[in-house]
């Protein structure tokens, strides 16, 4: 976790962190934002779309996208994951455990800090969800992502009965 925030619910932690969940974007293709089956919630890849609809774009490692900007994009993708989860579950308190984050980072061929970029998403998820937010993950570099998004992250989440 990147910092300790004491609050009762994940929604309280969001407020304590000064964060607001963005509105759900429309699907950009023939898919749904999430599937809830049994105690498993699978969330489709979430782009780095800000609440105003604009995207963090570019390639990590380029002159115009330093590491900190790429980490910010990953945090934005993580906020979109939480927005999808809240839509599916009604409350983030129903999350038993984030099992896995799969992170794709649009990057230059020379970029090597994919794990550092994903730390932006991992830290935010852990800060909001506490121990339930500590997860496994992958961080993969990609030549291109949909709509030139800097990051795309999906999630697998275990849900309380």
Z-matrix of the N, CA and C atoms (Angstrom, degrees):
N
C 1 1.444
C 2 1.519 1 108.86
N 3 1.318 2 115.41 1 144.52
C 4 1.456 3 118.58 2 -176.82
C 5 1.527 4 112.53 3 -86.58
N 6 1.306 5 118.82 4 -15.46
C 7 1.458 6 121.67 5 178.44
C 8 1.508 7 109.53 6 -170.58
N 9 1.318 8 117.71 7 152.71
C 10 1.452 9 120.25 8 -176.51
C 11 1.530 10 109.01 9 -99.84
N 12 1.308 11 115.02 10 122.95
C 13 1.458 12 121.60 11 177.52
C 14 1.524 13 106.77 12 -119.86
N 15 1.325 14 116.90 13 121.42
C 16 1.457 15 121.11 14 179.16
C 17 1.525 16 109.51 15 -92.35
N 18 1.316 17 116.82 16 117.34
C 19 1.461 18 122.07 17 176.63
C 20 1.516 19 107.20 18 -161.40
N 21 1.326 20 116.72 19 158.84
C 22 1.460 21 120.33 20 -175.31
C 23 1.514 22 113.98 21 -72.11
N 24 1.305 23 118.47 22 -50.14
C 25 1.460 24 120.91 23 -174.40
C 26 1.531 25 110.17 24 -116.10
N 27 1.331 26 116.56 25 161.48
C 28 1.469 27 118.19 26 174.54
C 29 1.531 28 112.15 27 -57.87
N 30 1.321 29 117.86 28 -37.30
C 31 1.456 30 120.26 29 178.00
C 32 1.533 31 111.01 30 -63.34
N 33 1.354 32 117.02 31 -38.55
C 34 1.462 33 120.79 32 175.09
C 35 1.524 34 110.38 33 -62.56
N 36 1.329 35 116.61 34 -40.60
C 37 1.471 36 120.38 35 179.20
C 38 1.527 37 110.75 36 -64.43
N 39 1.327 38 117.04 37 -40.02
C 40 1.469 39 119.99 38 175.87
C 41 1.529 40 110.18 39 -55.80
N 42 1.334 41 115.33 40 -48.32
C 43 1.460 42 120.38 41 179.61
C 44 1.523 43 110.98 42 -62.05
N 45 1.336 44 117.25 43 -44.08
C 46 1.467 45 121.20 44 178.94
C 47 1.516 46 112.09 45 -60.49
N 48 1.319 47 116.30 46 -32.55
C 49 1.467 48 121.43 47 179.13
C 50 1.524 49 112.58 48 -83.79
N 51 1.331 50 116.87 49 -4.45
C 52 1.460 51 120.70 50 -178.89
C 53 1.517 52 112.80 51 75.21
N 54 1.337 53 116.95 52 25.94
C 55 1.462 54 121.76 53 -177.27
C 56 1.523 55 111.20 54 -107.60
N 57 1.315 56 114.87 55 148.11
C 58 1.462 57 122.47 56 176.55
C 59 1.520 58 107.32 57 -128.62
N 60 1.322 59 116.76 58 134.39
C 61 1.457 60 119.86 59 177.53
C 62 1.527 61 109.55 60 -69.67
N 63 1.311 62 117.03 61 134.99
C 64 1.467 63 120.35 62 -179.65
C 65 1.525 64 110.87 63 -76.18
N 66 1.331 65 116.95 64 162.47
C 67 1.469 66 119.10 65 173.42
C 68 1.521 67 109.50 66 -66.57
N 69 1.331 68 115.83 67 152.74
C 70 1.460 69 119.61 68 179.37
C 71 1.523 70 110.17 69 -71.64
N 72 1.332 71 116.09 70 128.96
C 73 1.465 72 117.97 71 177.29
C 74 1.525 73 109.78 72 -76.89
N 75 1.320 74 117.49 73 154.07
C 76 1.467 75 118.52 74 174.48
C 77 1.533 76 109.35 75 -69.03
N 78 1.307 77 116.53 76 150.42
C 79 1.469 78 120.75 77 176.76
C 80 1.524 79 108.49 78 -61.48
N 81 1.325 80 115.78 79 138.87
C 82 1.469 81 121.07 80 -178.72
C 83 1.523 82 111.48 81 -92.85
N 84 1.317 83 117.11 82 11.81
C 85 1.459 84 121.12 83 -178.79
C 86 1.517 85 110.18 84 -166.18
N 87 1.304 86 115.60 85 -161.17
C 88 1.455 87 122.37 86 -177.21
C 89 1.531 88 110.37 87 -90.18
N 90 1.335 89 116.08 88 71.65
C 91 1.456 90 122.50 89 -179.24
C 92 1.521 91 108.89 90 -157.97
N 93 1.318 92 116.66 91 173.64
C 94 1.464 93 122.07 92 175.66
C 95 1.527 94 108.76 93 -114.24
N 96 1.303 95 116.43 94 159.67
C 97 1.460 96 121.66 95 -178.08
C 98 1.508 97 114.14 96 -69.60
N 99 1.328 98 116.62 97 -27.39
C 100 1.463 99 120.54 98 178.96
C 101 1.517 100 109.65 99 -158.33
N 102 1.321 101 114.55 100 160.55
C 103 1.459 102 122.56 101 171.66
C 104 1.522 103 106.68 102 -132.10
N 105 1.322 104 116.02 103 126.48
C 106 1.458 105 122.49 104 175.22
C 107 1.516 106 107.06 105 -108.13
N 108 1.327 107 116.34 106 117.03
C 109 1.461 108 121.08 107 178.88
C 110 1.519 109 108.11 108 -134.91
N 111 1.324 110 115.85 109 119.54
C 112 1.463 111 119.43 110 -175.56
C 113 1.518 112 109.88 111 60.14
N 114 1.334 113 116.15 112 -128.55
C 115 1.466 114 119.51 113 179.06
C 116 1.530 115 111.67 114 -101.57
N 117 1.333 116 116.70 115 24.33
C 118 1.456 117 121.04 116 -178.38
C 119 1.534 118 110.43 117 -120.63
N 120 1.327 119 115.50 118 126.80
C 121 1.461 120 122.33 119 175.29
C 122 1.523 121 107.36 120 -112.51
N 123 1.334 122 116.04 121 121.04
C 124 1.455 123 121.65 122 178.09
C 125 1.522 124 107.20 123 -112.01
N 126 1.321 125 115.96 124 123.00
C 127 1.461 126 121.28 125 -176.66
C 128 1.514 127 109.09 126 -107.77
N 129 1.333 128 115.57 127 129.01
C 130 1.466 129 121.90 128 178.08
C 131 1.520 130 110.36 129 -60.51
N 132 1.321 131 115.63 130 161.38
C 133 1.453 132 121.66 131 178.28
C 134 1.513 133 111.53 132 -54.53
N 135 1.315 134 115.41 133 128.63
C 136 1.467 135 121.97 134 -179.26
C 137 1.523 136 108.84 135 -108.11
N 138 1.318 137 115.14 136 121.95
C 139 1.452 138 120.81 137 178.57
C 140 1.521 139 109.65 138 -73.73
N 141 1.318 140 115.68 139 172.53
C 142 1.461 141 121.58 140 178.80
C 143 1.528 142 109.58 141 -86.09
N 144 1.341 143 115.50 142 58.77
C 145 1.466 144 122.53 143 -177.63
C 146 1.524 145 109.36 144 -92.87
N 147 1.333 146 114.56 145 120.41
C 148 1.457 147 120.87 146 177.97
C 149 1.535 148 109.82 147 -72.84
N 150 1.338 149 116.02 148 167.21
C 151 1.467 150 121.54 149 -179.32
C 152 1.521 151 112.05 150 -58.47
N 153 1.333 152 118.16 151 -29.52
C 154 1.469 153 120.54 152 -179.67
C 155 1.527 154 112.64 153 -83.61
N 156 1.327 155 117.01 154 3.68
C 157 1.463 156 121.73 155 176.95
C 158 1.515 157 114.87 156 93.06
N 159 1.335 158 117.94 157 -12.27
C 160 1.459 159 119.94 158 178.24
C 161 1.524 160 110.34 159 -77.97
N 162 1.311 161 115.51 160 158.75
C 163 1.463 162 121.40 161 -178.21
C 164 1.515 163 111.66 162 -111.77
N 165 1.335 164 115.34 163 147.29
C 166 1.460 165 120.34 164 163.14
C 167 1.534 166 104.23 165 -74.29
N 168 1.317 167 118.09 166 123.48
C 169 1.461 168 121.05 167 -176.95
C 170 1.526 169 110.96 168 -125.86
N 171 1.318 170 114.53 169 171.03
C 172 1.456 171 121.17 170 176.55
C 173 1.518 172 112.01 171 108.18
N 174 1.317 173 114.69 172 -172.82
C 175 1.463 174 122.31 173 -177.69
C 176 1.520 175 109.79 174 -116.44
N 177 1.338 176 116.52 175 123.83
C 178 1.464 177 120.57 176 174.62
C 179 1.522 178 108.16 177 -56.83
N 180 1.313 179 115.67 178 138.62
C 181 1.456 180 120.38 179 -179.72
C 182 1.517 181 113.62 180 93.36
N 183 1.322 182 117.35 181 -9.80
C 184 1.464 183 119.73 182 176.58
C 185 1.529 184 108.65 183 -80.93
N 186 1.305 185 116.31 184 167.60
C 187 1.467 186 121.63 185 -179.99
C 188 1.524 187 110.99 186 -58.88
N 189 1.316 188 117.30 187 -34.46
C 190 1.471 189 120.94 188 -175.21
C 191 1.530 190 113.85 189 -89.30
N 192 1.339 191 117.96 190 -7.00
C 193 1.467 192 120.36 191 -178.35
C 194 1.532 193 110.22 192 -130.01
N 195 1.338 194 116.48 193 86.76
C 196 1.464 195 119.24 194 176.12
C 197 1.527 196 110.81 195 -71.48
N 198 1.310 197 116.56 196 168.74
C 199 1.463 198 122.70 197 -178.27
C 200 1.528 199 111.79 198 -53.05
N 201 1.317 200 118.04 199 -42.43
C 202 1.471 201 121.08 200 -177.15
C 203 1.526 202 111.29 201 -63.24
N 204 1.325 203 117.47 202 -36.25
C 205 1.468 204 120.41 203 177.72
C 206 1.517 205 110.68 204 -68.46
N 207 1.317 206 117.26 205 -37.75
C 208 1.463 207 120.96 206 178.31
C 209 1.526 208 110.26 207 -67.66
N 210 1.327 209 117.33 208 -38.80
C 211 1.467 210 120.55 209 176.57
C 212 1.523 211 110.81 210 -64.45
N 213 1.309 212 117.57 211 -38.04
C 214 1.465 213 121.50 212 176.30
C 215 1.525 214 110.65 213 -62.71
N 216 1.323 215 117.09 214 -40.45
C 217 1.462 216 120.95 215 176.96
C 218 1.531 217 110.45 216 -62.10
N 219 1.324 218 117.02 217 -41.80
C 220 1.469 219 120.63 218 178.72
C 221 1.528 220 110.72 219 -63.74
N 222 1.330 221 117.24 220 -39.41
C 223 1.475 222 119.93 221 176.22
C 224 1.529 223 110.63 222 -62.40
N 225 1.328 224 116.32 223 -39.78
C 226 1.463 225 120.07 224 178.19
C 227 1.522 226 110.72 225 -63.21
N 228 1.334 227 117.64 226 -43.73
C 229 1.469 228 120.10 227 176.01
C 230 1.525 229 110.59 228 -60.22
N 231 1.336 230 117.41 229 -39.23
C 232 1.465 231 121.47 230 179.22
C 233 1.527 232 111.45 231 -64.94
N 234 1.335 233 117.43 232 -39.41
C 235 1.471 234 120.03 233 176.03
C 236 1.526 235 110.57 234 -61.31
N 237 1.331 236 116.55 235 -38.26
C 238 1.461 237 120.00 236 177.80
C 239 1.524 238 111.70 237 -67.19
N 240 1.327 239 117.07 238 -34.69
C 241 1.472 240 120.61 239 174.14
C 242 1.523 241 109.44 240 -61.41
N 243 1.328 242 117.22 241 -46.76
C 244 1.467 243 120.58 242 179.82
C 245 1.525 244 111.25 243 -64.14
N 246 1.325 245 117.87 244 -35.86
C 247 1.467 246 120.46 245 177.17
C 248 1.526 247 110.63 246 -64.14
N 249 1.322 248 117.07 247 -41.96
C 250 1.468 249 120.46 248 177.12
C 251 1.530 250 110.10 249 -63.51
N 252 1.338 251 116.54 250 -42.96
C 253 1.465 252 120.54 251 -179.52
C 254 1.531 253 110.85 252 -62.81
N 255 1.310 254 117.17 253 -42.47
C 256 1.473 255 119.92 254 178.84
C 257 1.521 256 110.72 255 -64.31
N 258 1.335 257 116.60 256 -38.88
C 259 1.463 258 119.97 257 177.41
C 260 1.526 259 110.98 258 -62.73
N 261 1.308 260 116.29 259 -40.59
C 262 1.464 261 121.03 260 -178.41
C 263 1.519 262 112.47 261 -72.08
N 264 1.330 263 116.69 262 -37.76
C 265 1.466 264 121.17 263 -168.95
C 266 1.530 265 114.74 264 -107.62
N 267 1.332 266 117.44 265 -15.09
C 268 1.454 267 120.62 266 -177.42
C 269 1.516 268 112.77 267 87.07
N 270 1.315 269 117.51 268 -33.31
C 271 1.460 270 123.45 269 178.40
C 272 1.521 271 108.55 270 -151.64
N 273 1.322 272 115.64 271 143.65
C 274 1.465 273 119.89 272 177.55
C 275 1.525 274 111.98 273 -71.54
N 276 1.331 275 116.95 274 -14.05
C 277 1.466 276 121.12 275 178.16
C 278 1.527 277 112.20 276 -65.80
N 279 1.323 278 117.72 277 -16.08
C 280 1.473 279 120.62 278 177.99
C 281 1.532 280 112.45 279 -79.15
N 282 1.316 281 116.79 280 -6.63
C 283 1.465 282 119.49 281 178.59
C 284 1.522 283 109.06 282 -74.81
N 285 1.323 284 115.68 283 118.19
C 286 1.461 285 121.16 284 176.17
C 287 1.516 286 110.12 285 -80.75
N 288 1.342 287 115.68 286 -43.61
C 289 1.468 288 120.39 287 -178.27
C 290 1.518 289 110.16 288 -165.31
N 291 1.313 290 116.80 289 133.88
C 292 1.463 291 120.07 290 167.38
C 293 1.520 292 105.02 291 -79.03
N 294 1.311 293 115.74 292 116.40
C 295 1.458 294 120.99 293 -175.65
C 296 1.522 295 110.81 294 -82.21
N 297 1.346 296 116.57 295 -44.58
C 298 1.461 297 119.32 296 -174.15
C 299 1.522 298 111.41 297 -155.06
N 300 1.323 299 115.07 298 140.83
C 301 1.458 300 122.75 299 167.03
C 302 1.521 301 107.26 300 -115.36
N 303 1.302 302 116.48 301 133.29
C 304 1.460 303 122.18 302 173.85
C 305 1.518 304 106.70 303 -111.29
N 306 1.323 305 116.71 304 115.24
C 307 1.452 306 121.23 305 -175.03
C 308 1.507 307 113.02 306 -112.14
N 309 1.317 308 115.19 307 131.09
C 310 1.454 309 122.47 308 176.41
C 311 1.520 310 107.24 309 -116.89
N 312 1.320 311 115.84 310 126.82
C 313 1.448 312 121.67 311 -177.46
C 314 1.520 313 108.59 312 -117.92
N 315 1.329 314 116.42 313 120.74
C 316 1.456 315 120.65 314 175.50
C 317 1.527 316 106.69 315 -73.11
N 318 1.338 317 116.36 316 117.83
C 319 1.457 318 119.80 317 -170.16
C 320 1.521 319 111.79 318 -144.98
N 321 1.322 320 114.35 319 161.37
C 322 1.457 321 120.28 320 173.21
C 323 1.533 322 108.78 321 -71.40
N 324 1.309 323 116.28 322 161.52
C 325 1.467 324 120.88 323 -179.89
C 326 1.531 325 111.57 324 -63.14
N 327 1.323 326 117.90 325 -25.98
C 328 1.463 327 121.39 326 -177.56
C 329 1.525 328 113.39 327 -87.11
N 330 1.325 329 117.78 328 -11.37
C 331 1.467 330 121.50 329 -175.33
C 332 1.520 331 110.57 330 -68.57
N 333 1.330 332 117.07 331 134.96
C 334 1.469 333 121.47 332 -177.12
C 335 1.527 334 113.83 333 -126.51
N 336 1.331 335 117.93 334 0.74
C 337 1.464 336 120.69 335 -172.68
C 338 1.521 337 113.77 336 -102.86
N 339 1.332 338 116.74 337 39.08
C 340 1.470 339 120.83 338 -179.32
C 341 1.529 340 111.87 339 -57.38
N 342 1.328 341 116.82 340 -41.28
C 343 1.467 342 120.04 341 -179.85
C 344 1.523 343 111.00 342 -62.60
N 345 1.331 344 117.42 343 -37.33
C 346 1.462 345 120.79 344 178.11
C 347 1.528 346 111.00 345 -65.60
N 348 1.323 347 116.89 346 -37.38
C 349 1.462 348 120.07 347 176.60
C 350 1.527 349 109.28 348 -62.41
N 351 1.328 350 116.68 349 -48.09
C 352 1.470 351 120.46 350 -178.80
C 353 1.521 352 112.72 351 -64.39
N 354 1.333 353 117.65 352 -21.98
C 355 1.461 354 119.43 353 175.55
C 356 1.528 355 111.15 354 -59.78
N 357 1.337 356 117.53 355 -28.21
C 358 1.463 357 120.22 356 175.64
C 359 1.516 358 111.31 357 -60.32
N 360 1.333 359 116.68 358 -46.21
C 361 1.465 360 121.11 359 178.83
C 362 1.522 361 111.36 360 -71.19
N 363 1.322 362 116.61 361 -46.08
C 364 1.468 363 120.42 362 -177.83
C 365 1.519 364 111.59 363 -61.17
N 366 1.324 365 117.15 364 -42.07
C 367 1.455 366 120.60 365 179.44
C 368 1.512 367 112.34 366 -64.02
N 369 1.335 368 117.22 367 -42.50
C 370 1.453 369 120.48 368 179.89
C 371 1.530 370 110.85 369 -64.35
N 372 1.322 371 116.87 370 -46.58
C 373 1.473 372 120.54 371 -179.95
C 374 1.528 373 110.40 372 -59.98
N 375 1.327 374 117.41 373 -44.52
C 376 1.464 375 120.81 374 -179.96
C 377 1.529 376 111.57 375 -67.41
N 378 1.329 377 117.37 376 -38.20
C 379 1.469 378 119.98 377 178.23
C 380 1.520 379 111.64 378 -63.31
N 381 1.319 380 117.19 379 -39.65
C 382 1.464 381 120.95 380 -177.26
C 383 1.528 382 111.76 381 -78.54
N 384 1.330 383 117.31 382 -40.10
C 385 1.464 384 120.58 383 -173.12
C 386 1.523 385 114.18 384 -101.20
N 387 1.314 386 118.69 385 -6.35
C 388 1.459 387 121.07 386 -178.20
C 389 1.517 388 110.38 387 66.32
N 390 1.333 389 118.23 388 -146.21
C 391 1.463 390 120.84 389 -177.88
C 392 1.535 391 113.82 390 -56.54
N 393 1.329 392 117.76 391 -28.94
C 394 1.469 393 120.62 392 178.24
C 395 1.523 394 111.75 393 -67.32
N 396 1.321 395 117.11 394 -15.84
C 397 1.450 396 121.08 395 -178.47
C 398 1.521 397 114.76 396 -93.22
N 399 1.328 398 117.65 397 -5.69
C 400 1.468 399 120.71 398 178.77
C 401 1.529 400 107.30 399 -77.53
N 402 1.332 401 117.41 400 128.04
C 403 1.463 402 121.53 401 -165.55
C 404 1.528 403 112.32 402 -142.83
N 405 1.323 404 114.92 403 169.65
C 406 1.457 405 120.94 404 166.69
C 407 1.521 406 107.04 405 -86.61
N 408 1.349 407 116.38 406 164.18
C 409 1.456 408 117.54 407 179.34
C 410 1.522 409 111.01 408 -164.09
N 411 1.329 410 112.84 409 167.23
C 412 1.450 411 120.60 410 166.29
C 413 1.525 412 107.07 411 -128.20
N 414 1.327 413 115.17 412 155.30
C 415 1.463 414 121.63 413 175.54
C 416 1.519 415 106.20 414 -134.71
N 417 1.317 416 116.11 415 114.33
C 418 1.459 417 122.49 416 -173.33
C 419 1.520 418 109.77 417 -123.24
N 420 1.314 419 116.41 418 137.30
C 421 1.450 420 121.05 419 174.18
C 422 1.516 421 110.10 420 -83.59
N 423 1.328 422 116.18 421 144.40
C 424 1.465 423 121.88 422 179.38
C 425 1.521 424 108.87 423 -134.20
N 426 1.320 425 115.17 424 144.12
C 427 1.459 426 120.06 425 176.93
C 428 1.525 427 111.03 426 -69.46
N 429 1.338 428 116.39 427 -39.15
C 430 1.458 429 120.13 428 177.87
C 431 1.521 430 109.71 429 -147.18
N 432 1.330 431 114.86 430 152.63
C 433 1.462 432 122.81 431 176.27
C 434 1.519 433 108.47 432 -131.64
N 435 1.334 434 117.49 433 161.73
C 436 1.466 435 120.03 434 -179.33
C 437 1.533 436 112.46 435 -53.59
N 438 1.310 437 115.35 436 137.68
C 439 1.468 438 124.00 437 175.92
C 440 1.536 439 112.85 438 57.78
N 441 1.322 440 117.28 439 21.49
C 442 1.468 441 123.42 440 -179.83
C 443 1.527 442 112.00 441 66.74
N 444 1.341 443 117.72 442 20.26
C 445 1.459 444 121.16 443 179.40
C 446 1.525 445 109.67 444 -60.76
N 447 1.309 446 116.40 445 139.98
C 448 1.455 447 122.15 446 179.17
C 449 1.526 448 111.93 447 -69.68
N 450 1.339 449 116.81 448 -33.49
C 451 1.464 450 120.90 449 178.16
C 452 1.526 451 110.39 450 -137.76
N 453 1.321 452 114.64 451 154.98
C 454 1.459 453 122.83 452 168.37
C 455 1.517 454 106.31 453 -142.49
N 456 1.334 455 115.98 454 124.96
C 457 1.459 456 120.77 455 -175.82
C 458 1.520 457 108.52 456 -132.12
N 459 1.351 458 115.20 457 134.22
C 460 1.467 459 119.44 458 173.63
C 461 1.522 460 108.47 459 -115.17
N 462 1.330 461 115.76 460 172.85
C 463 1.465 462 119.70 461 -174.76
C 464 1.522 463 111.84 462 -146.55
N 465 1.328 464 114.19 463 149.69
C 466 1.455 465 123.26 464 170.01
C 467 1.524 466 105.66 465 -121.32
N 468 1.330 467 116.57 466 125.04
C 469 1.460 468 122.54 467 -171.84
C 470 1.527 469 109.84 468 -130.31
N 471 1.337 470 115.58 469 131.96
C 472 1.462 471 120.98 470 171.94
C 473 1.533 472 107.72 471 -85.74
N 474 1.345 473 115.68 472 137.73
C 475 1.455 474 122.63 473 -174.01
C 476 1.529 475 109.77 474 -114.47
N 477 1.321 476 116.36 475 139.33
C 478 1.466 477 121.36 476 175.66
C 479 1.516 478 109.41 477 -66.28
N 480 1.312 479 115.96 478 143.41
C 481 1.466 480 120.93 479 179.74
C 482 1.503 481 111.68 480 -67.48
